Amino acid sequence: MLRVIHVILVLSLAVCASGVSGEADVKKVEPALQPDQALLAKLAALGDNSSVVLEGTKVISEGLGDFAKGWHNMAKTGPAGRDYTIKMAWMADRQRAFFCGANHQSPHRFNDAWEYDLAANTWVLLYVPDYNDCGKVGDYDKQTLEIKDGWLRTKKGGPGHPAHTWWGLTYNPETKSVLWFCAWPSYRLKEKLEAIGAKPEDLYKGPPVWTFLPAERKWEPLPTAQPWPRSVFGASLEYVPELKGAVWQYGGESWLLDDAKKSWKQLPASKTGLPIETLVCYDPGRKLLIAQRGASEKTPAKTWHCSLAGGAPAGWEVAVDGGEQPIGHDARSLMYFDPVGKVALQYECGDKAMWAYDSDAKKWTKLAPQGPPPPFEKERVVGYLDPARNVFAVIGYGKVWCYRYKKAS
């Protein structure tokens, strides 16, 4: 009997040390990755307002080969940040974070898809890029692209007009689908269509939302019934569990995307709109959407709230106008909600600063973490909030900076 109790205790401690909830489900995820126990011990030792640097990030990039003729080093570094493409989406059922999106022009414009597993400190290439939307349009595009059901895509199925993500990337845990508002300017589009003998009127007229199914490693477009929001770039998309959909925000317009029903619903317009390229996150405890945008030449920094306490979005209102706030820009900042600390955390890529926002006090605080500073040099970083390990993870070339705001009780 004592031996049985001992075994149960050992197994229980092993699960707790991993920091992973839903362990049975995670084991079904492919590829299966072995957690690094030494790494997990470092994370477990983090206290309040503390940081640690993890090294030796691994990359599983089977099939990548020398795509793009060597214009990348992703087999060693993973995808890295790409201009206005630095957001990652947490996938609770997989206990990993998703990344996709294209650069602006160089060194490549890929339609690849990745996931990152912090427990194993490993990038996994889920979709090998099958198109590089870079360079003069010609025979390459003719051989690679096609129109299928009104969508410009590669003959293997990937997006044929890849965009930045801006803040328009999120994950629906119910449908187990990544949602990407893949809006990109029309330049080069006409030339690509001409190369394959198509015309603009052959294209689907609705919002260019693409979904990615991690378990199937497959891209699929998401055609939806009207009415539609505008097909503009720089919008945000954030999944809200209570609404069973993703809130799309651009200016004063708000829409709810139900990807299961393939429909959009327009939400009440706000008296105040959000500027383009604004950061948005969701606080499930307070049922509050939080948005922030740094100062520009003409306007001070602002922070907005949109309450869902009444069961539906009540519209955006300015919570903090001016004063000391972070840079807040979706190409230079990462903002996610921390459910343990109950604050919005924002990392600034330029000065490598971490900020916390208390929505009750309506106050931003620049933090001074105890531990090593972010080790990044000139690389563009990506990052996300990992609720399974209770850290904010910022990923560069071979190194990950992990920050914990508050240790869980």
RODO-2510 file (C-alpha; in nm, 4 decimals, decimal comma):
residues 409
     n   res          X          Y          Z
     1     m     0,0000     0,0000     0,0000
     2     l     0,2804     0,2406     0,0893
     3     r     0,4511     0,1622    -0,2411
     4     v     0,1320     0,2455    -0,4342
     5     i     0,0970     0,5766    -0,2500
     6     h     0,4616     0,6565    -0,3245
     7     v     0,4145     0,5923    -0,6972
     8     i     0,1037     0,8121    -0,7054
     9     l     0,2905     1,0945    -0,5307
    10     v     0,5847     1,0714    -0,7705
    11     l     0,3558     1,0830    -1,0733
    12     s     0,1623     1,3763    -0,9289
    13     l     0,4806     1,5712    -0,8602
    14     a     0,6032     1,5036    -1,2134
    15     v     0,2851     1,6491    -1,3622
    16     c     0,3024     1,9540    -1,1317
    17     a     0,6684     2,0116    -1,2154
    18     s     0,5886     2,0131    -1,5849
    19     g     0,3570     2,3082    -1,5331
    20     v     0,1306     2,1625    -1,8005
    21     s    -0,2437     2,1340    -1,7537
    22     g    -0,4422     1,8788    -1,9516
    23     e    -0,1411     1,6487    -1,9792
    24     a    -0,3433     1,3583    -2,1233
    25     d    -0,4641     1,5724    -2,4132
    26     v    -0,1203     1,7159    -2,4817
    27     k     0,0269     1,3688    -2,5287
    28     k    -0,1942     1,3263    -2,8355
    29     v    -0,0384     1,6272    -3,0073
    30     e     0,1947     1,5474    -3,2939
    31     p     0,4821     1,5688    -3,3067
    32     a     0,5196     1,4557    -2,9466
    33     l     0,7968     1,6530    -2,7744
    34     q     0,9849     1,5565    -2,4613
    35     p     0,9675     1,8304    -2,1942
    36     d     1,3058     1,9589    -2,0774
    37     q     1,2985     1,8968    -1,7012
    38     a     1,5942     2,1269    -1,6332
    39     l     1,4156     2,4059    -1,8202
    40     l     1,0925     2,3428    -1,6300
    41     a     1,2855     2,3575    -1,3024
    42     k     1,4163     2,7029    -1,3973
    43     l     1,0647     2,8215    -1,4718
    44     a     0,9320     2,6705    -1,1496
    45     a     1,1956     2,8642    -0,9523
    46     l     1,0815     3,2016    -1,0878
    47     g     0,9244     3,4270    -0,8289
    48     d     0,7281     3,7498    -0,8633
    49     n     0,8588     4,0035    -1,1165
    50     s     1,1403     3,7685    -1,2185
    51     s     1,3054     3,6659    -1,5432
    52     v     1,5232     3,3888    -1,6814
    53     v     1,6964     3,3271    -2,0150
    54     l     1,6620     2,9884    -2,1812
    55     e     1,9139     2,8836    -2,4446
    56     g     1,9468     2,6122    -2,7036
    57     t     1,6144     2,6522    -2,8829
    58     k     1,5577     2,3586    -3,1173
    59     v     1,3908     2,3673    -3,4588
    60     i     1,2026     2,0834    -3,6281
    61     s     1,1704     2,1936    -3,9893
    62     e     1,1258     1,8760    -4,1899
    63     g     1,0606     1,9487    -4,5557
    64     l     1,1904     2,3059    -4,5453
    65     g     1,5078     2,2233    -4,7332
    66     d     1,6579     2,5213    -4,9106
    67     f     1,3290     2,6882    -4,9975
    68     a     1,3741     3,0488    -5,1174
    69     k     1,7271     2,9703    -5,2348
    70     g     1,8875     3,0322    -4,8995
    71     w     1,7178     3,3638    -4,8240
    72     h     1,6522     3,2555    -4,4702
    73     n     1,8095     3,0723    -4,1799
    74     m     1,4891     2,9325    -4,0333
    75     a     1,6198     2,5782    -4,0001
    76     k     1,8468     2,7162    -3,7263
    77     t     1,6544     3,0130    -3,5871
    78     g     1,2885     2,9329    -3,6386
    79     p     1,0650     3,1903    -3,8125
    80     a     1,1519     3,5086    -3,6124
    81     g     0,9551     3,8329    -3,6357
    82     r     0,8556     3,9695    -3,9749
    83     d     0,7897     4,3434    -3,9927
    84     y     0,4268     4,3872    -3,8747
    85     t     0,4089     4,0153    -3,8015
    86     i     0,5136     3,9406    -3,4432
    87     k     0,1932     3,8239    -3,2707
    88     m     0,1520     3,4626    -3,1593
    89     a    -0,1707     3,2836    -3,0639
    90     w    -0,1911     3,0512    -2,7639
    91     m    -0,3492     2,7101    -2,8342
    92     a    -0,4624     2,5692    -2,4986
    93     d    -0,5493     2,2241    -2,6310
    94     r    -0,1994     2,1844    -2,7788
    95     q    -0,0192     2,3752    -2,4984
    96     r     0,1764     2,5525    -2,7719
    97     a     0,1719     2,8926    -2,9431
    98     f     0,1076     2,9469    -3,3142
    99     f     0,2884     3,1810    -3,5543
   100     c     0,2441     3,2731    -3,9201
   101     g     0,2541     3,5785    -4,1466
   102     a     0,4710     3,7406    -4,4114
   103     n     0,7428     4,0008    -4,4266
   104     h     0,6811     4,3216    -4,6203
   105     q     0,9205     4,2601    -4,9111
   106     s     1,2432     4,0912    -4,8115
   107     p     1,4131     3,8595    -4,7558
   108     h     1,1010     3,6519    -4,8263
   109     r     0,7192     3,6527    -4,8168
   110     f     0,6169     3,3057    -4,7037
   111     n     0,2872     3,1317    -4,6235
   112     d     0,4443     2,8940    -4,3695
   113     a     0,2940     2,8055    -4,0295
   114     w     0,4742     2,7237    -3,7027
   115     e     0,4103     2,6353    -3,3414
   116     y     0,6378     2,6788    -3,0405
   117     d     0,6512     2,4490    -2,7368
   118     l     0,8104     2,6205    -2,4364
   119     a     0,8387     2,3035    -2,2258
   120     a     1,0604     2,1512    -2,4952
   121     n     1,1999     2,4898    -2,6120
   122     t     1,1250     2,3824    -2,9681
   123     w     0,9869     2,5362    -3,2863
   124     v     0,7885     2,2995    -3,5101
   125     l     0,7226     2,3784    -3,8769
   126     l     0,3593     2,2796    -3,9337
   127     y     0,3253     2,3954    -4,2941
   128     v     0,6233     2,4076    -4,5269
   129     p     0,6079     2,7297    -4,7320
   130     d     0,5021     2,6516    -5,0868
   131     y     0,5145     3,0059    -5,2226
   132     n     0,7506     3,2999    -5,1936
   133     d     0,5589     3,6137    -5,2878
   134     c     0,8768     3,8069    -5,3544
   135     g     1,0408     3,9179    -5,6780
   136     k     0,9092     3,9780    -6,0268
   137     v     0,5800     3,8073    -6,1099
   138     g     0,6180     3,5541    -6,3909
   139     d     0,6539     3,1866    -6,4696
   140     y     0,7074     3,0931    -6,1050
   141     d     0,3692     3,2367    -6,0090
   142     k     0,2056     3,0746    -6,3120
   143     q     0,3362     2,7359    -6,2043
   144     t     0,2510     2,7836    -5,8367
   145     l    -0,0819     2,9673    -5,8109
   146     e    -0,4432     2,9023    -5,9051
   147     i    -0,7937     3,0337    -5,8381
   148     k    -1,0071     2,7839    -5,6470
   149     d    -1,3618     2,8737    -5,5430
   150     g    -1,2723     3,2408    -5,5736
   151     w    -0,9579     3,2248    -5,3590
   152     l    -0,6047     3,2841    -5,4844
   153     r    -0,4014     2,9992    -5,3416
   154     t    -0,1126     2,7709    -5,4187
   155     k    -0,1790     2,4413    -5,5915
   156     k    -0,0931     2,2734    -5,2602
   157     g    -0,3503     2,4852    -5,0776
   158     g    -0,1648     2,7716    -4,9064
   159     p    -0,2502     3,1441    -4,9228
   160     g    -0,1410     3,3002    -5,2518
   161     h    -0,1481     3,6625    -5,1350
   162     p     0,0028     3,6392    -4,7840
   163     a    -0,0191     3,9399    -4,5545
   164     h     0,1227     4,0628    -4,2280
   165     t    -0,0791     3,9546    -3,9277
   166     w    -0,0726     4,2964    -3,7591
   167     w    -0,2883     4,2095    -3,4539
   168     g    -0,5382     4,0127    -3,6645
   169     l    -0,4409     3,6621    -3,5515
   170     t    -0,6209     3,4523    -3,2907
   171     y    -0,7214     3,0950    -3,2033
   172     n    -1,0636     2,9413    -3,1483
   173     p    -1,0248     2,6524    -2,8992
   174     e    -1,3763     2,5254    -2,9790
   175     t    -1,3147     2,4707    -3,3505
   176     k    -0,9395     2,4195    -3,2933
   177     s    -0,8727     2,6661    -3,5724
   178     v    -0,6293     2,9532    -3,6113
   179     l    -0,8053     3,2592    -3,7559
   180     w    -0,6058     3,5060    -3,9652
   181     f    -0,7527     3,8226    -4,1137
   182     c    -0,5171     3,8018    -4,4096
   183     a    -0,5754     4,1439    -4,5679
   184     w    -0,2980     4,2694    -4,7926
   185     p    -0,2801     4,5646    -5,0360
   186     s    -0,3671     4,4853    -5,3959
   187     y    -0,0265     4,5611    -5,5452
   188     r     0,1179     4,2606    -5,7278
   189     l    -0,2275     4,1018    -5,7155
   190     k    -0,3267     4,2133    -6,0661
   191     e     0,0019     4,0817    -6,2072
   192     k    -0,0415     3,7475    -6,0328
   193     l    -0,3943     3,7100    -6,1626
   194     e    -0,2822     3,7946    -6,5153
   195     a    -0,0048     3,5345    -6,4885
   196     i    -0,2620     3,2599    -6,4293
   197     g    -0,5215     3,3936    -6,6733
   198     a    -0,7605     3,5301    -6,4100
   199     k    -0,9231     3,8659    -6,3336
   200     p    -1,0069     4,0562    -6,0119
   201     e    -1,3754     3,9806    -6,0607
   202     d    -1,2932     3,6090    -6,0288
   203     l    -1,2016     3,6589    -5,6635
   204     y    -1,4231     3,6082    -5,3585
   205     k    -1,5553     3,9489    -5,2514
   206     g    -1,5735     3,8944    -4,8754
   207     p    -1,3177     3,9394    -4,5946
   208     p    -0,9952     3,7450    -4,6648
   209     v    -0,9976     3,5239    -4,3546
   210     w    -0,7788     3,2138    -4,3639
   211     t    -0,7903     2,9341    -4,1107
   212     f    -0,5151     2,6941    -4,0169
   213     l    -0,5874     2,3539    -3,8654
   214     p    -0,2766     2,2556    -3,6633
   215     a    -0,3781     1,8921    -3,6171
   216     e    -0,4205     1,8526    -3,9933
   217     r    -0,1399     2,0908    -4,0893
   218     k    -0,3671     2,2482    -4,3457
   219     w    -0,4616     2,5974    -4,4644
   220     e    -0,8230     2,6618    -4,5619
   221     p    -0,9942     2,9878    -4,6639
   222     l    -1,3041     3,0870    -4,4673
   223     p    -1,5812     3,2114    -4,6972
   224     t    -1,8599     3,3747    -4,4975
   225     a    -2,2155     3,4905    -4,5588
   226     q    -2,2916     3,8617    -4,5773
   227     p    -2,2952     4,1099    -4,4090
   228     w    -1,9182     4,1632    -4,3940
   229     p    -1,6679     4,4014    -4,2363
   230     r    -1,4349     4,5854    -4,4690
   231     s    -1,1299     4,4063    -4,6105
   232     v    -0,8792     4,6456    -4,4569
   233     f    -0,5308     4,5788    -4,3255
   234     g    -0,4168     4,6646    -3,9744
   235     a    -0,7303     4,5398    -3,7962
   236     s    -0,7245     4,3323    -3,4772
   237     l    -0,8888     3,9941    -3,4141
   238     e    -0,9276     3,8588    -3,0611
   239     y    -1,1193     3,5470    -2,9556
   240     v    -1,3692     3,6002    -2,6724
   241     p    -1,4988     3,2775    -2,5112
   242     e    -1,8214     3,4325    -2,3808
   243     l    -1,9153     3,5398    -2,7335
   244     k    -1,8019     3,2101    -2,8896
   245     g    -1,6267     3,4064    -3,1603
   246     a    -1,3533     3,6518    -3,2456
   247     v    -1,4010     4,0275    -3,2143
   248     w    -1,2726     4,2173    -3,5195
   249     q    -1,1860     4,5812    -3,4567
   250     y    -1,0947     4,8594    -3,6967
   251     g    -1,1476     5,2254    -3,6139
   252     g    -1,4957     5,2604    -3,4671
   253     e    -1,6219     4,9383    -3,6229
   254     s    -1,6566     4,6109    -3,4340
   255     w    -1,7715     4,2781    -3,5758
   256     l    -1,8015     3,9273    -3,4341
   257     l    -1,6725     3,6376    -3,6440
   258     d    -1,8326     3,2979    -3,5854
   259     d    -1,6062     3,0650    -3,7818
   260     a    -1,8187     2,7595    -3,6975
   261     k    -2,1259     2,9160    -3,8625
   262     k    -1,9140     3,1045    -4,1171
   263     s    -2,0861     3,4315    -4,0392
   264     w    -2,0213     3,7865    -3,9225
   265     k    -2,2350     3,9999    -3,6899
   266     q    -2,1895     4,3737    -3,6677
   267     l    -2,1597     4,4994    -3,3104
   268     p    -2,2735     4,8440    -3,1923
   269     a    -2,0429     5,1202    -3,3122
   270     s    -1,8233     5,2943    -3,0538
   271     k    -1,8257     5,6653    -2,9866
   272     t    -1,4479     5,6509    -2,9977
   273     g    -1,2520     5,4459    -3,2485
   274     l    -0,9199     5,2695    -3,2196
   275     p    -0,6321     5,3807    -3,4433
   276     i    -0,4866     5,1424    -3,6980
   277     e    -0,2231     4,8989    -3,5622
   278     t    -0,3568     4,9014    -3,2057
   279     l    -0,2846     4,6223    -2,9569
   280     v    -0,5813     4,4357    -2,8051
   281     c    -0,6120     4,1654    -2,5369
   282     y    -0,8981     4,0145    -2,3367
   283     d    -0,9390     3,9918    -1,9578
   284     p    -1,1813     3,7008    -1,8980
   285     g    -1,2126     3,7675    -1,5254
   286     r    -1,3363     4,1224    -1,5667
   287     k    -1,4941     4,0433    -1,9056
   288     l    -1,2996     4,3334    -2,0491
   289     l    -1,1295     4,3990    -2,3804
   290     i    -0,8230     4,6205    -2,3357
   291     a    -0,6598     4,8163    -2,6186
   292     q    -0,3513     5,0369    -2,6189
   293     r    -0,1733     5,2563    -2,8738
   294     g     0,1337     5,4676    -2,8093
   295     a     0,1760     5,8352    -2,8844
   296     s     0,2143     5,9717    -3,2365
   297     e     0,3171     6,3165    -3,3582
   298     k    -0,0426     6,4367    -3,3340
   299     t    -0,2010     6,2338    -3,0547
   300     p    -0,0986     6,1245    -2,7044
   301     a    -0,0867     5,7597    -2,5996
   302     k    -0,4233     5,6098    -2,5131
   303     t    -0,5675     5,3012    -2,3469
   304     w    -0,9251     5,1890    -2,4099
   305     h    -1,1720     4,9541    -2,2376
   306     c    -1,4642     4,7652    -2,3887
   307     s    -1,6778     4,5910    -2,1259
   308     l    -1,8665     4,2682    -2,1882
   309     a    -2,0021     4,2517    -1,8330
   310     g    -2,3557     4,2990    -1,9623
   311     g    -2,3228     4,0007    -2,1944
   312     a    -2,2404     4,2008    -2,5082
   313     p    -1,9682     4,4529    -2,5992
   314     a    -2,0612     4,7947    -2,4603
   315     g    -1,8353     4,9870    -2,6988
   316     w    -1,4881     5,1324    -2,6578
   317     e    -1,4195     5,4085    -2,4069
   318     v    -1,0935     5,5900    -2,3343
   319     a    -0,9586     5,4723    -1,9981
   320     v    -0,6177     5,6450    -1,9982
   321     d    -0,5473     5,9520    -2,2101
   322     g    -0,1826     6,0546    -2,2250
   323     g     0,0669     6,0249    -1,9436
   324     e     0,3338     5,7598    -1,9090
   325     q     0,2428     5,4651    -2,1309
   326     p     0,4379     5,2120    -2,3403
   327     i     0,5119     5,2526    -2,7125
   328     g     0,2132     5,0356    -2,8036
   329     h     0,2456     4,9469    -3,1715
   330     d     0,1734     4,6076    -3,3302
   331     a     0,5065     4,5995    -3,5151
   332     r     0,7145     4,6917    -3,2099
   333     s     0,5168     4,5707    -2,9078
   334     l     0,3626     4,2544    -2,7676
   335     m     0,0615     4,2744    -2,5350
   336     y    -0,1222     3,9834    -2,3710
   337     f    -0,3348     3,9398    -2,0604
   338     d    -0,1831     3,7625    -1,7599
   339     p    -0,4608     3,5645    -1,5831
   340     v    -0,2521     3,5028    -1,2698
   341     g    -0,1344     3,8602    -1,2176
   342     k    -0,4659     3,9921    -1,3552
   343     v    -0,2875     4,2598    -1,5555
   344     a    -0,2165     4,3255    -1,9201
   345     l     0,1553     4,2833    -1,9883
   346     q     0,3301     4,4637    -2,2718
   347     y     0,6838     4,4028    -2,3959
   348     e     0,8560     4,6721    -2,5999
   349     c     1,0894     4,5244    -2,8605
   350     g     1,2957     4,8420    -2,9024
   351     d     1,4086     4,9226    -2,5487
   352     k     1,3270     4,5688    -2,4224
   353     a     1,1065     4,7083    -2,1465
   354     m     0,8155     4,5314    -1,9770
   355     w     0,5035     4,7165    -1,8656
   356     a     0,1966     4,6129    -1,6638
   357     y    -0,1510     4,7615    -1,6882
   358     d    -0,3963     4,7565    -1,3962
   359     s    -0,7407     4,8104    -1,5453
   360     d    -0,9014     4,8771    -1,2045
   361     a    -0,6577     5,1583    -1,1272
   362     k    -0,6346     5,2521    -1,4982
   363     k    -0,2604     5,2792    -1,4635
   364     w     0,0477     5,1598    -1,6532
   365     t     0,3672     5,0717    -1,4619
   366     k     0,7096     5,0228    -1,6142
   367     l     0,8592     4,7159    -1,4484
   368     a     1,2132     4,6404    -1,3308
   369     p     1,2370     4,2589    -1,3478
   370     q     1,4688     4,0732    -1,1126
   371     g     1,6939     3,8590    -1,3269
   372     p     1,8727     3,8782    -1,6613
   373     p     1,7575     4,1348    -1,9191
   374     p     1,6349     4,0272    -2,2631
   375     p     1,9414     3,8916    -2,4490
   376     f     1,8380     3,9946    -2,7992
   377     e     2,0514     4,1985    -3,0343
   378     k     1,9197     4,3045    -3,3739
   379     e     1,6805     4,0194    -3,4461
   380     r     1,3070     4,0712    -3,4630
   381     v     1,1470     3,8825    -3,1779
   382     v     0,8070     3,7199    -3,1370
   383     g     0,6304     3,6347    -2,8146
   384     y     0,3201     3,5271    -2,6261
   385     l     0,1750     3,4702    -2,2785
   386     d     0,2073     3,1040    -2,1781
   387     p    -0,0660     3,0389    -1,9160
   388     a     0,0390     2,6746    -1,8708
   389     r     0,3801     2,7824    -1,7378
   390     n     0,2704     3,1250    -1,6105
   391     v     0,5302     3,3248    -1,8039
   392     f     0,5502     3,5835    -2,0794
   393     a     0,7869     3,4318    -2,3373
   394     v     0,9848     3,6442    -2,5857
   395     i     1,1672     3,4409    -2,8516
   396     g     1,4749     3,5436    -3,0494
   397     y     1,7546     3,3533    -3,2217
   398     g     1,8248     3,0479    -3,0081
   399     k     1,7287     3,2236    -2,6849
   400     v     1,4032     3,2800    -2,4987
   401     w     1,3475     3,5443    -2,2321
   402     c     1,0791     3,4372    -1,9853
   403     y     0,9176     3,6800    -1,7428
   404     r     0,6829     3,6024    -1,4541
   405     y     0,4743     3,8861    -1,3124
   406     k     0,3267     3,6894    -1,0221
   407     k     0,3838     3,3372    -0,8960
   408     a     0,0673     3,1298    -0,8773
   409     s    -0,0485     3,0319    -0,5300
***
